[in-house]
Amino acid sequence: MTLAYDALLIVSFGGPEGPDEVLPFLDNVLRGRKVPQERKLEVAEHYQLFGGVSPLNAQNRALIAAVEAELAVSGPHLPVYWGNRNWQPMLADTLAQMATDGIERALALFTSAFSSYSGCRQYQENIAAAQAQVGPRAPQIDKLRGFFNHPGFIEPMAERARDALAQIPADQRQSAALIFTAHSIPTEMANGCRYVEQLNEASRLVAGLVGHPDWQLAYQSRSGSPRQPWLEPDINEVVRALAAAGKRDVVVVPIGFTSDHMEVVFDLDTEARATADEVGINLVRAGTVGVHPRFVRMIRELIVERLTPDAPRPALGVLGPRPDNCETGCCPAK
């Protein structure tokens, strides 16, 4: 392999790591968005239930350590950096450090598997803004392709779903509902990207691997104005409807997330579980890919793709592999 790149950059959302950081973090998240103050304070309380600490940063550190170990053993031997959109380490600070370290050209992994404004294009805008802040010495950054249907994402998610289904009594397992969840976004934004299509395809692929045809896609973590249409149905309403229809068990698979961060541990483990308890249905939540060895190996494979001419580009299902570079005008903000 010819090393056309000299680093890997992990690009993520960020999260507070103490009570005093919660509101400043949310100010960064919500800047420019019409979110009511009472909603911001409500979300702040979610973080305070966990000591003001988002699990996301610790999980990103674990992912970075796993990727570093994978690259150290199998190559290519690239240093791994980490920059966030909304909290330390901020992207501009990371790019400045990369420039100081002599990094000229890096590949970037976005910790979102699906195409959307907030999951892809906005990260590219964040990188461009950070490069402008750093100035001419800022490294060039090229993103790795999206991986929503890569075997290294689908297969670990199927394993997580299978492990969750195994927690249902054997005589009830086949009749359990399998619900895939992802972060809701405004419908206007969804209409400009392939978010819903990709989520449905990834869910179909995982359900097929676990041999469970009774599945559906639901959404969670809505944060916008109640007057603005967002993707539905909400996971809590789905749980209520399943209970009303006589279902006894539901397995929730957070396919829209790569790690168990706040939208998972509060919106699913706390809020959706409380809804399930209220209506008398057994809810089991599947894990995310996290640092699953197959997922970590996938990251290396995506790097090798970009370094090796004519390398295979694996993708399951009918939608094919995502391109290296996004289509012009894809995933607008609205």
C-alpha positions in Angstrom: 0.0 0.0 0.0 1.1 3.5 -0.7 0.2 5.7 2.3 -1.5 8.7 0.7 -2.7 9.6 4.1 -0.8 10.1 7.4 -3.6 10.0 10.0 -7.1 8.9 10.9 -9.5 11.4 12.4 -12.5 10.2 14.5 -15.3 12.8 14.1 -18.1 12.7 16.6 -20.8 14.7 18.4 -19.2 15.3 21.8 -20.8 15.4 25.2 -20.4 17.0 28.6 -18.2 15.3 31.3 -19.5 17.1 34.4 -22.6 19.0 35.6 -21.2 22.4 34.9 -20.6 21.5 31.3 -24.2 20.4 30.4 -25.8 23.8 29.6 -22.7 25.2 27.7 -22.7 21.9 25.7 -26.4 22.2 24.9 -25.9 25.8 23.9 -23.4 24.5 21.3 -25.7 21.8 20.2 -28.7 24.1 19.8 -27.0 27.1 18.4 -29.1 28.4 15.4 -32.0 26.0 16.1 -35.5 27.1 17.2 -35.7 24.9 20.3 -37.8 26.1 23.2 -35.8 27.0 26.4 -38.0 24.6 28.4 -37.0 21.7 26.0 -33.3 22.6 26.5 -33.7 22.5 30.3 -35.6 19.2 30.0 -32.7 17.6 28.1 -30.2 19.1 30.6 -32.1 17.2 33.3 -31.5 14.0 31.4 -27.8 14.5 31.6 -27.9 15.5 35.3 -29.6 12.1 36.0 -26.2 10.7 35.0 -24.1 13.1 36.9 -23.9 15.5 34.0 -21.7 13.0 32.1 -22.4 11.8 28.7 -21.3 8.2 28.1 -20.3 9.2 24.5 -16.8 10.5 25.2 -15.7 7.5 27.2 -17.0 5.2 24.4 -15.2 7.2 21.8 -12.0 6.8 23.8 -12.6 3.0 23.9 -13.2 3.0 20.2 -10.0 4.9 19.5 -8.0 2.5 21.7 -9.5 -0.4 19.8 -8.7 1.1 16.4 -5.2 2.0 17.4 -4.6 -1.6 18.5 -6.1 -3.0 15.3 -3.9 -0.7 13.2 -0.8 -1.5 15.3 -1.3 -5.2 14.6 -2.5 -5.2 11.0 -1.6 -1.8 9.6 -1.6 0.7 8.1 0.3 2.4 11.0 -1.6 5.7 11.2 -2.0 7.9 14.3 -5.6 8.3 15.4 -7.0 11.7 16.4 -10.4 12.7 17.7 -12.4 15.9 17.2 -16.0 16.7 18.2 -18.7 19.1 16.9 -20.0 20.3 20.2 -17.5 19.7 23.1 -13.9 19.0 23.9 -11.9 17.9 22.1 -13.3 20.4 19.5 -12.4 19.8 15.9 -10.5 23.1 15.5 -8.3 22.3 18.4 -7.7 18.8 17.1 -6.8 20.0 13.6 -4.4 22.6 15.1 -2.7 19.8 17.0 -2.6 17.6 13.8 -0.9 20.5 12.0 1.6 20.9 14.8 2.4 17.2 14.5 3.1 17.5 10.8 -0.1 15.8 9.6 -0.9 16.9 6.0 -3.7 14.6 4.9 -6.1 12.5 7.0 -9.0 10.2 6.5 -12.1 10.9 8.7 -14.5 8.4 10.2 -17.9 9.9 11.1 -19.5 8.0 14.0 -22.8 8.0 12.1 -23.6 5.2 9.7 -26.5 6.9 7.9 -26.8 9.8 5.4 -28.4 12.9 6.8 -27.5 16.5 7.3 -26.6 16.2 11.0 -24.9 12.8 10.5 -22.8 13.6 7.5 -22.9 17.0 5.7 -22.9 19.0 8.9 -19.7 17.2 10.0 -18.1 18.2 6.7 -19.1 21.8 7.3 -17.7 21.5 10.8 -14.4 20.3 9.4 -14.3 23.1 6.8 -14.9 25.7 9.5 -12.2 24.1 11.7 -9.8 24.2 8.7 -10.6 27.9 8.1 -9.9 28.6 11.8 -6.6 26.8 11.8 -5.6 28.4 8.5 -3.3 27.3 5.7 -1.4 24.8 7.8 -4.6 22.8 8.5 -4.5 19.2 7.1 -6.7 18.1 4.2 -9.4 15.8 5.5 -11.2 13.2 3.3 -14.1 11.2 4.9 -14.4 7.4 4.7 -17.5 6.2 2.9 -20.7 5.6 4.8 -21.1 2.1 6.2 -24.8 1.6 7.0 -24.8 -1.7 4.9 -21.2 -2.8 5.4 -21.0 -6.3 6.7 -18.8 -4.9 9.5 -21.8 -2.9 10.8 -24.7 -5.2 9.9 -23.1 -8.4 11.3 -22.3 -7.1 14.7 -25.8 -5.4 14.9 -27.3 -8.8 14.1 -25.2 -10.4 16.9 -26.5 -7.7 19.3 -30.1 -8.3 18.2 -29.7 -12.1 18.5 -28.2 -11.7 22.0 -31.2 -9.6 23.0 -33.7 -12.0 21.6 -32.0 -14.8 23.5 -33.2 -13.0 26.7 -36.8 -13.7 25.8 -38.2 -17.1 27.0 -37.7 -19.6 24.2 -41.5 -20.3 23.8 -42.2 -16.5 23.3 -39.1 -15.6 21.2 -40.6 -15.9 17.7 -43.7 -13.9 18.7 -41.6 -11.0 20.2 -41.7 -7.7 18.3 -38.4 -6.5 16.9 -38.2 -2.7 16.8 -35.3 -0.8 15.2 -34.9 2.7 16.4 -33.0 5.8 15.1 -32.9 9.5 16.0 -35.9 11.3 14.6 -35.2 14.2 12.3 -37.6 16.8 10.7 -39.5 15.3 7.8 -38.4 18.1 5.5 -34.8 17.2 6.2 -35.5 13.5 5.7 -37.1 14.2 2.3 -33.7 15.6 1.1 -31.6 12.6 2.0 -31.6 8.8 2.0 -31.8 8.5 5.8 -35.1 6.6 6.0 -34.3 4.4 3.0 -30.9 3.4 4.5 -32.4 2.8 7.9 -35.1 0.5 6.5 -32.5 -1.4 4.5 -30.1 -1.8 7.4 -33.0 -3.0 9.6 -34.2 -5.5 6.9 -30.7 -6.9 6.7 -30.3 -7.3 10.4 -33.8 -8.9 10.8 -32.9 -11.3 8.0 -29.7 -12.4 9.6 -31.5 -13.1 12.9 -34.4 -14.8 11.1 -37.1 -12.6 12.6 -39.5 -11.2 10.0 -41.8 -9.4 12.5 -39.9 -6.0 12.7 -40.6 -2.3 12.2 -38.7 1.0 12.4 -39.5 3.6 15.0 -37.9 6.9 16.0 -36.7 8.5 19.2 -35.1 11.6 20.7 -37.2 14.2 19.0 -36.0 17.7 20.0 -37.6 20.2 17.7 -40.6 22.5 17.8 -43.9 20.6 18.3 -45.3 22.5 15.3 -42.7 21.0 13.0 -43.3 17.5 11.5 -40.6 15.0 12.5 -40.2 11.4 11.6 -42.6 9.0 13.3 -43.7 6.7 14.9 -42.2 7.4 18.3 -40.8 4.4 20.1 -43.0 5.0 23.1 -46.2 5.0 21.0 -45.1 1.9 19.3 -44.5 0.1 22.7 -48.0 1.2 23.8 -49.6 0.0 20.6 -47.9 -3.4 20.8 -49.0 -3.8 24.4 -52.6 -2.9 23.3 -52.4 -5.5 20.6 -51.4 -8.2 23.1 -47.7 -8.5 22.5 -45.8 -9.7 25.6 -42.2 -9.0 24.5 -40.4 -6.4 22.5 -36.7 -6.2 21.5 -35.5 -2.7 20.7 -32.4 -2.4 18.5 -30.9 1.1 18.3 -29.6 0.7 14.8 -29.3 4.4 14.3 -26.5 4.7 16.9 -23.0 3.2 17.0 -22.6 3.5 20.8 -24.7 3.6 23.9 -24.7 7.4 24.4 -27.3 9.6 26.0 -30.1 9.1 23.4 -29.8 5.4 24.2 -29.3 5.3 28.0 -32.0 7.9 28.6 -34.5 7.7 25.7 -34.5 3.9 25.6 -33.1 2.5 28.8 -35.0 5.0 31.0 -37.9 6.5 29.2 -39.0 3.7 26.8 -38.5 1.1 29.6 -40.7 3.1 31.9 -43.4 3.2 29.1 -43.0 -0.6 28.8 -43.4 -1.1 32.5 -46.4 1.1 32.6 -48.2 -0.9 29.9 -47.0 -4.3 31.1 -44.8 -5.4 28.2 -41.3 -6.9 28.6 -38.7 -4.7 26.8 -35.2 -5.9 26.1 -32.8 -3.4 24.6 -30.0 -4.7 22.2 -26.6 -3.3 22.4 -24.9 -1.0 19.8 -21.8 -2.0 17.8 -19.5 -0.1 20.2 -16.1 -1.7 20.0 -17.2 -5.0 18.6 -14.1 -6.6 16.9 -15.9 -6.9 13.6 -16.8 -3.2 13.6 -13.3 -2.2 14.6 -11.9 -4.4 11.7 -14.4 -2.7 9.4 -12.8 0.7 10.1 -9.4 -0.7 9.1 -11.0 -2.1 5.9 -12.5 1.2 5.0 -9.0 2.8 5.4 -7.4 0.1 3.2 -10.1 0.7 0.5 -8.9 4.3 0.2 -5.2 3.3 0.1 -5.5 0.3 -2.4 -6.5 0.7 -6.0 -9.3 -1.7 -7.0 -9.9 -2.9 -3.4 -13.2 -4.6 -2.9 -16.0 -2.4 -1.4 -18.3 -4.8 0.4 -21.9 -3.9 0.9 -24.9 -6.1 1.8 -28.4 -5.8 0.3 -29.6 -3.9 -2.8 -28.4 -0.3 -2.3 -24.7 -1.0 -2.9 -21.7 0.7 -1.3 -21.7 4.4 -0.6 -19.4 6.6 -2.7 -16.3 8.1 -1.2 -17.5 11.6 -2.0 -21.1 12.7 -1.3 -23.3 13.6 -4.3 -23.5 17.4 -5.0 -26.3 18.9 -3.0 -27.0 15.8 -0.9 -28.4 16.0 2.6 -29.4 19.6 2.8 -30.2 21.1 6.2 -33.8 21.4 5.2 
